[in-house]
Amino acid sequence: MKLVKTDQIKKKVQQEVSDESAQEAVKTIIKWIGENPDREGLKSTPSRVIKAFKEYFGGYGENPANYLKKTFTEVEGYDDMVIEKNISIRSHCEHHMAPITGVVHIAYIPSDRVVGLSKLARVAEAFSKRLQTQERLTMQIAKTIMDVLQPRGVAVTIDAAHECMTNRGVKKEKTTTVTNYFLGAFKDDLSFQNRYLRYINKD
C-alpha cells in the first residue's frame, strides 16, 4: 500500500535528524520568544520537549494496518454493524502544531471475519499521533480498515476541538468540528448510515 511507502520515507527523514539537532531547534525557539534557554528552569526544556514530541508523534514509526492483521473468522454468521464509540484521540494540527482533542466513532460490517475491538482504537491512535487535518485523519482510519479487513462497509466519525481555533485566532472556546467518512454499505445504503448515526448520537 502507498501508506507503507509513505511511512518508510517519513521514518528515514526522522532518522536523519539527531535528538541533539532537534534540541538545538527548540533552544532557538526559546530564544526567539524572548527567553533565556540557559536559565535554571529552562535548561532541560529542550530535552523534555523532544521526549514529549516522540510521544506526540510516535505514529510516524507505526504502520496502523499491522494492528488489523490478526482476525477471527468464528463469527457465527454475524452480519450486522460492529460499532466502537467514544474512542478518545489526541492529535496536533499540521498548520499550527496545536492540539486536537476529541473522540472517534468507528463502525464496520464484517464480511467473514472480525478484529479485536482494541485494534480499532489502536489504528485511530496511530494515525492521530501525526501532524493532521481532521478530514484526512477520518479518511485514513476508514480506508485502512476497509483495505485490510475488506468488510461490507466502514463508517468513521470524529468530533474534536482544535486549539488553533479555541485558544488562538478567533478563540471560540466551545467549538468542535465533526467529520464523517462512509465506505461500502454505509455509503450505498442510507438505512445503515442512519442507524449508525443514531447509535453514536445516543447519550
N, C-alpha and C positions, 0 to 999 in steps of 0.2 A: 504494500500500500504506500501511497505518497507520504502518509503520516510518518511511517518509519524512517524514510529517507530524510524528511524534514527534521525529525528528532535527532538523527545522527549528525546532521550539519550543525545544528544548534549546540549539541554536546561538544563537537570538535572546536567550535568557536569559544565555548566556555572554557575548555581546557587550555586554550592559548593565552588566556588572561590569568595571571597568578593571583593568589589571595593578596599578596603584598601590593601589586599594582592596583587592585580594587580598593584596598585600604587607603592608598595614596589619593585615589579619586575622591573618597569620602572626606579625607582630610582637606582636600582642596575646596570641596563644597562647604565645609565648616568655616574655612577662611572666608569664602565668598559671601556667606550670610553675615559676616562681621564678628565671628567668634574667634577665640584663640584655641586651636586644637591641642596646644601643649599645656593648657591649664589642667589641674588635677582631675576635675570632673569629666574632662573630655579626652584625656589621654588614651583611654581604652575604647572610646566610642567607635572609631573606625573598625576595629576587630569585631566588636559586638554587632555592628551594622551588617558586616559581611556574614557573620554567623546567622543572623536573622534572615538575611536575603537568601541564604542557602535553604532555609526552611520555607520561606515565602514562595520561592521559585523552583522548588525541588521537582516540579512537574516536567521540566526540560530534560531531566535524566531518566524519565519513565516513558514507556510505551503503554498507554492506557489499554490498548487492545489485549495485552497479555493477561489482564485480570479476567477476561471473559473466556479464556481458553478451556478452563475446566467446566464442563457442563454435565447435566444429569438428564437421562432420557426416560427414566421411570416416572412419567407424569400422569399415568392412568387416563390418558386421553384428554387431559385438561386443555381447553382451547379458548379460554376467556382471558381477560386482561390480568396482568400482574402489575400492581401499582405500588411504588415506594414513594411515600410523601415526606415532605419536610426534611430533606437531606441538607444540612447546613453547609454552606460554602463560604470561603473567604478567598478573594482574588484581588488583583490590582489592575486598574485600568491602564491601557497602554499609552494614553495621552498625557496623563499627569502622574502616573505611578501611585495614584491614590487608592485606598482600599475600596473593595466592593464586598459587601456582606449581604447574605440573603439565604434563600432556600431554593432547592431544586426538587421538582417532582418528576419522576420517571415512570413510564408505563410501557410494557411491550406485550404483544400477543404471541405466545410461543407457537412454533410450528410443530417441532417434535422434541424439543429439549429446553431446559430451563437452566438458569445460572444462580449461584448463591446470591442472596439479596445483598450481602455486604459488598459484592463485586460491583454492583451498580453504583454504590456510593463511592467506591474507590476510583471508578472511571471518572466520575464527576470531580472528585478531589484532584486527581492527576492533571486534568485539563485546567482546573481553576488555579493551580499553582504555577501559572504562567502570566505574562502580561496579556490582558484580554480585552475584547469588547464583549458585552453580554450576548449580542447577537451571534457572534462566532462561537462562543462557548456553548450556547444552546445547540447549535448545529453540530458541533464536534461530538458532543455526547451522543446525540441521536444517531448520527451517521456511523459512529464506531459500533454502537450496539447493533444497528441494522446490518453492517458489513460482517461482523463476526458471528453473531447469533443467527442471522438470517430468519428473524421471526416474521410473522404475518404483518406486523406493524409496530411502530415505535412512536411515542409521544414524549416530549420533554418541555417542561415549563420552568422558567426561572423568575423569581420575584426578589429583587435585590435593590439595596440602597447604594448609591455611588457617592463617595465622599468628595469627589471632584465637583459634585453638584450640591451636596448638603453642607460642606464645610468651607467651600470657596466659591468663587463666581457668583451665581445667583443666590446661593445659600438658602435653599428651600429644604429645611431640615427633615420634613416628614415625607418627602417624595421618594417613591420607589418606582422601579421600572419592571414591567412584565414582558417577557418574550416567550413565544411558543414555537415549536417546530414539530411537524407531523410527517410521518412517512408511512407508506404502505396503507393498511386498512384504516389507520387513523386519518389519513388524508383523503382516502377514497370513499369512506363510509361515515357520514355525519353522525350516525347513531353511536358508533364507537367514540368519536370525538366528543360528542355532547355528554355521554356518560362519564368519560374521563374528566371533563371539566367540572361536572357536578361533584364527582368524588373528591377532587383535590380542593374544591372550594367549600367543602363541608367543614364546619367548626369542629 
